[in-house]
Amino acid sequence: MAEITDATLAPRFTRVNVDRASHVIVDQIKRLIKDGSLRPGDRLPNERDLCQQLGVSRATAREALRVLEATGLIQVRLGAQGGSFLTSPSAELVGANLAHLLSLSPITASAVTEARQIFEVGILPLVIERATPDDVADLRILVAAATAAKEDGVYETAMSAAFHVRLAACTHNPALEALMESFHGPLLSSLREAQSVAPDMGFRGVEEHGAIVDAIEERRLDDAQRILTEHLGRTAQRVNPLAG
């Protein structure tokens, strides 16, 4: 793990003398990450040194570090070998940030489902090509849990959402995983709206999830696409009766 010394960091930072200085510091560190000057595992200067290099108060530097930690860009470790270390953003983290932005937009259940019809069916070729035995096993665990919940009368739409998010992870493409993660909140909302129209929703869907897993395991792309298209099409009709 590379440790950043004062000598190597000093030339990188520029002094901050504007309102909301903590935001400027955050943006500056993001730029350094983007251009490769800072990498995952690197340690930022301690609070005192950071203040001196940036020309800000400790309160400002502390606020910037809190923002960086909250967004997952740094991890704060305690102890003699502790400090603020740069992290590598995961698909979950990127997806969570995108989800936050989506939550602020007036996206309808119909729009979400339409996007899913394009996105989820579109990634199936990669799923069929790249899904590992572990992926298939995880999907089967989700289907089994949903089946048991259905039989016990405690099935929840979150179980369906979890299946579809895990399905996207079978592509082993971090960008696609992040996009699907970002849809988790809107996906849940759209499923709940569909369930309000069809209270027994999920019973047929769980069976289709199982059939999709079978098709993935046996590398049957046409069958997987057909089943998923029908599966999402039914949800589309529930949230928008005019949908095809």
N, C-alpha and C positions, 0 to 999 in steps of 0.2 A: 504494500500500500504506500503510495507516494505521499510524503509530507511536504506541505508548502512552507517554506521559510520566509522570514521577513524580507530577505534580500530578493527572493524571486517574486514576491507579491507586490512589493512597494511600487514598481513601475506600472502595475496593471490598473490600479485604482486612481480615480480622479476625485478631487475634493468636491463636496456637495454643499451648495449654499442656496437651496431653494426650499419653498414650502413643501410639506409632506416629503421631507428628505428620505424617510425610510423607504418610500416607494421607489425613489430614484436609486437607492442602494440596491434594492431587490432587482430592478431592471438592469442595473450595471452587472450584477452577478449573473443574471440570466444570459446577458450578452457574452460574458466570459465563458460560460458553459457552452453556449452555442458555437463560439469560435474555437473551442478546444483548449483554451487557456486553463480552464478548470475542468477536471475530470472526476468521475465517480471514485470515491475513496480519498480524494484530496481533503486536507483539513484547512479550514479558513483560519485566519489569524485570530488570536484571542480577542475578547471584547475591547480591552484597552488599546491593543495595537490597531485594531480595526478603526477605532475612533480617531486615532492619530493619523492614520493613512487617509481617511475619508474626510477628516475635519468636522466631525459631528459629535454630539453628546453621546454618553453611554445609553441614555434612554432611547435615543433615535436608533443607535446600532442594535440595541436589544429588541426594539420593535421590528426592525428589518429581519433579524434572525428568527423571531417568532413567526413572521409571515412565511419565510422560507421553510421553516419546519412544518407549518400548517399545510403548505402546498406540497409537502413531501420532497422538496429539493435538497434538504439537509436533514441529517439525523444528529441529534445532540446526545453525546455520551458523557457520562459522569466518571469521576475518578481521575487518578494521576495521568492516565493515558487518554483522558476524555477530550472533548472539544466538539466543534461543529464540523461534520464531515459531509461532503457531497454524496448524494445517492444517485442511483440509476432509476429514473422514472419507470414504473411498471405499467402494464396495460390497464390494471385496475386504477392506478393513480390518474393516468391520462383520461380514462373513461369517466372517472368521478368528476374531473374538472369539466369535461365536455357535458356531462349530465347536468352539472350546475348551470351551465349556460343555457341548455335546452329547457331547464325548469323555469327559466325566466321568460321563455318565449311562448306565445299562445298557440301551441301545437295541439291539434285535435286528435282524438283517437283514430279517426278515419285516416288522417295524414300519416300517423305513426304506422298503422297497419299497411297502408299502401307502400311506405318506405320499406317495411319488413318484407313485403312480397318481392320487391326488387332485390333487396340486399341478401336475405337469407337463402332464397333459391339460387341467387347468383354465386354464393360462396360454396355451394354444395360440391362442385367439381374438385375444389381444393380439399374439402372435408373427406371426400371419397378417396382422394389420392394420398392424403397425409395422415389420416386418423390412425393412431397406434392402438395396440391391444389395451393399453391403459386408458386411452380415451374412450374406447368402447365400453370398458368395464365401468368407468365413471358414469357414462350415460345410462347404463343398465341399472346402476345403483339409484340414480335419480328416478328412473321409470318405476323401479320396484317400490321406492318410498311413496311415489305418487299413487301407485296402484293400491298400496296398503291404506293410505289416507282416504282414498276414494271408497274403499270397502268399509272403512270405519266412519264415513260421513264427515271427515274433517279435512277434505281436500281444499287447498287454497291456490289461488292463481299465482302466488309467488313460486309455487313448485313448477309451474309451466314456464315462467320467466327464467328460472334457474336452468331448466333444460335447454332453452334456446341460447342462453349466454354460454353455457358449456359447449353447445354444438359449434358455436363460432370459434371457440378456443381450439377445436380440432383442426383448424386451418394452420395452426402454428405460425400465424402471421400477426405480430404484435399490433399492427395498425388496424387490422380487422377486429381483433379482440377488443381493442380500445373503443372502436366505433360501437360494437355491440354492448360493451359495458356502459357506454354513454347513454344507450337507449333503455337501460334497465328501469329507470323511473318512469319515463313515458310508456314503456312497454307494460309495466304493471298497471298504470292508469287505464290504458286501452283495454287490457284484459278484464279489468274490473268493470269497465263500462259494458263490455260484451257480456259479462256474466249477469249484469243487471237486466239485460234483455233475455238471456237464456240461463236461468238459475242452475240448471243441471250441467252447465258448461264444464268441460274437463273430462267427463266420463268417456266420451269417444276420443277426445284429444289424447288422453294417456295411452290408449291403444295405438293410436297413430304414432306417438312418440316411440313406442316399442317397435313398430314396423319400420320406422325410419332407422333405428339403430340396427335392426336386422339387415337392412339394405346397405348401410354403411359397412358393416362387418363383412358382407359378401361382395362389396364393391359394385353394387348395382345402382349406378347413377340415375338411370331413367326412372326406376321405381322410387328412389329417394325424392327426386324432383316432383314426380307425380303426387306422391303422398303429401309432401310438404306444401305443394301448391294448393291442393284441396283443403288441407288443414288451415292454412292462412286465409284462403278464400272464404271459408265459413266464418272466421272471425271478422273479416271485412264486411260480410253481409250483415252481421249483427250490429256493427258500429255505424254502418251506412247501408241501409236497405237498397240503395240504388247501385251498390257496387256489383261488379260482375262476378 
